[in-house]
Protein backbone atom coordinates (compact mmCIF):
# COMPACT_ATOMS: atom_id res chain seq x y z
CA UNK A 1 0.00 0.00 0.00
CA UNK A 2 1.30 3.44 -0.92
CA UNK A 3 2.37 5.58 2.01
CA UNK A 4 -0.05 8.43 2.53
CA UNK A 5 0.09 11.59 4.62
CA UNK A 6 -2.92 13.23 6.23
CA UNK A 7 -3.04 16.70 7.78
CA UNK A 8 -5.72 15.57 10.24
CA UNK A 9 -7.20 12.13 10.93
CA UNK A 10 -10.71 13.14 9.85
CA UNK A 11 -9.35 13.17 6.29
CA UNK A 12 -8.89 9.40 6.53
CA UNK A 13 -12.49 9.01 7.71
CA UNK A 14 -13.88 11.17 4.94
CA UNK A 15 -11.77 9.36 2.37
CA UNK A 16 -13.69 6.18 3.23
CA UNK A 17 -17.23 7.44 4.04
CA UNK A 18 -17.26 10.91 2.48
CA UNK A 19 -19.53 12.02 -0.31
CA UNK A 20 -23.25 12.34 -0.68
CA UNK A 21 -24.27 8.69 -0.66
CA UNK A 22 -21.92 6.49 1.37
CA UNK A 23 -23.27 7.46 4.79
CA UNK A 24 -26.83 7.05 3.52
CA UNK A 25 -26.02 3.55 2.26
CA UNK A 26 -24.35 2.69 5.56
CA UNK A 27 -27.32 3.98 7.58
CA UNK A 28 -29.65 1.73 5.60
CA UNK A 29 -27.33 -1.24 6.12
CA UNK A 30 -27.36 -0.69 9.91
CA UNK A 31 -30.89 -2.09 9.71
CA UNK A 32 -29.76 -5.33 8.11
CA UNK A 33 -28.77 -6.88 4.80
CA UNK A 34 -30.09 -5.24 1.65
CA UNK A 35 -30.14 -6.15 -2.00
CA UNK A 36 -29.09 -3.56 -4.56
CA UNK A 37 -32.71 -3.12 -5.65
CA UNK A 38 -33.79 -2.47 -2.04
CA UNK A 39 -31.12 0.18 -1.61
CA UNK A 40 -32.15 1.80 -4.90
CA UNK A 41 -35.78 1.89 -3.75
CA UNK A 42 -34.74 3.44 -0.41
CA UNK A 43 -32.65 6.07 -2.22
CA UNK A 44 -34.65 7.00 -5.35
CA UNK A 45 -32.39 9.97 -6.21
CA UNK A 46 -29.22 7.91 -6.61
CA UNK A 47 -28.42 6.58 -10.06
CA UNK A 48 -27.79 2.87 -10.52
CA UNK A 49 -24.26 3.63 -11.70
CA UNK A 50 -23.48 5.73 -8.61
CA UNK A 51 -24.99 3.13 -6.25
CA UNK A 52 -22.89 0.38 -7.81
CA UNK A 53 -19.75 2.54 -7.62
CA UNK A 54 -20.32 3.47 -3.98
CA UNK A 55 -21.02 -0.15 -2.99
CA UNK A 56 -17.81 -1.29 -4.71
CA UNK A 57 -15.75 1.38 -2.93
CA UNK A 58 -17.24 0.53 0.47
CA UNK A 59 -16.53 -3.15 -0.19
CA UNK A 60 -12.93 -2.41 -1.25
CA UNK A 61 -12.41 -0.46 1.97
CA UNK A 62 -13.73 -3.39 4.03
CA UNK A 63 -16.75 -1.44 5.33
CA UNK A 64 -19.38 -3.73 3.79
CA UNK A 65 -19.55 -7.36 2.75
CA UNK A 66 -20.98 -8.49 -0.57
CA UNK A 67 -22.76 -11.82 -0.19
CA UNK A 68 -23.35 -13.80 -3.37
CA UNK A 69 -25.88 -16.64 -3.23
CA UNK A 70 -25.32 -19.52 -5.64
CA UNK A 71 -28.80 -19.71 -7.13
CA UNK A 72 -30.73 -18.92 -10.29
CA UNK A 73 -31.40 -16.07 -10.74
CA UNK A 74 -28.29 -14.84 -8.90
CA UNK A 75 -28.88 -13.07 -5.61
CA UNK A 76 -26.50 -10.54 -4.06
CA UNK A 77 -26.90 -8.83 -0.70
CA UNK A 78 -24.82 -6.27 1.14
CA UNK A 79 -24.25 -6.03 4.87
CA UNK A 80 -22.01 -4.08 7.21
CA UNK A 81 -18.77 -5.83 8.00
CA UNK A 82 -17.54 -5.96 11.59
CA UNK A 83 -15.23 -3.08 10.68
CA UNK A 84 -18.18 -1.20 9.17
CA UNK A 85 -20.20 -1.68 12.36
CA UNK A 86 -17.50 0.29 14.16
CA UNK A 87 -18.94 3.35 12.36
CA UNK A 88 -22.29 3.00 14.17
CA UNK A 89 -21.56 5.80 16.65
CA UNK A 90 -20.48 8.18 13.89
CA UNK A 91 -23.59 7.40 11.82
CA UNK A 92 -25.89 7.85 14.84
CA UNK A 93 -24.26 11.20 15.61
CA UNK A 94 -24.62 12.37 11.99
CA UNK A 95 -28.33 11.46 12.02
CA UNK A 96 -28.93 13.19 15.35
CA UNK A 97 -27.15 16.35 14.20
CA UNK A 98 -29.09 16.27 10.92
CA UNK A 99 -32.40 16.24 12.78
CA UNK A 100 -31.34 19.21 14.90
CA UNK A 101 -30.22 21.05 11.77
CA UNK A 102 -33.48 20.33 9.94
CA UNK A 103 -35.54 21.57 12.88
CA UNK A 104 -33.37 24.70 13.20
CA UNK A 105 -33.59 25.57 9.51
CA UNK A 106 -37.07 24.32 8.57
CA UNK A 107 -38.95 24.09 11.86
CA UNK A 108 -41.18 21.05 11.55
CA UNK A 109 -39.04 18.16 10.35
CA UNK A 110 -42.09 16.25 9.11
CA UNK A 111 -42.42 18.84 6.34
CA UNK A 112 -39.00 18.03 4.82
CA UNK A 113 -38.02 14.59 6.10
CA UNK A 114 -39.32 11.57 4.17
CA UNK A 115 -41.15 8.83 6.08
CA UNK A 116 -38.69 6.01 6.61
CA UNK A 117 -37.68 3.48 9.22
CA UNK A 118 -34.50 5.54 9.60
CA UNK A 119 -36.52 8.63 10.56
CA UNK A 120 -38.56 7.17 13.40
C-alpha positions, 0 to 999 in steps of 0.5 A, a space after each residue: 500500500 502506498 504511504 499516505 500523509 494526512 493533515 488531520 485524521 478526519 481526512 482518513 475518515 472522509 476518504 472512506 465514508 465521504 460524499 453524498 451517498 456512502 453514509 446514507 447507504 451505511 445507515 440503511 445497512 445498519 438495519 440489516 442486509 439489503 439487495 441492490 434493488 432495495 437500496 435503490 428503492 430506499 434512495 430514489 435519487 441515486 443513479 444505478 451507476 453511482 450506487 454500484 460505484 459506492 457499494 464497490 468502494 465501500 466493499 474495497 475499503 472493508 466497510 461492507 460485505 458483498 454476499 453472493 448466493 449460488 442460485 438462479 437467478 443470482 442473488 447478491 446482498 450487502 451487509 455491514 462488516 464488523 469493521 463497518 459496524 464500528 462506524 455506528 456511533 459516527 452514523 448515529 451522531 450524523 443522524 442526530 445532528 441532521 435532525 437538529 439542523 433540519 428543525 433549526 432551519 425548517 422548523 417542523 421536520 415532518 415537512 421536509 423529512 421523508 417517512 422512513 424506518 430511519 426517521 422514526 
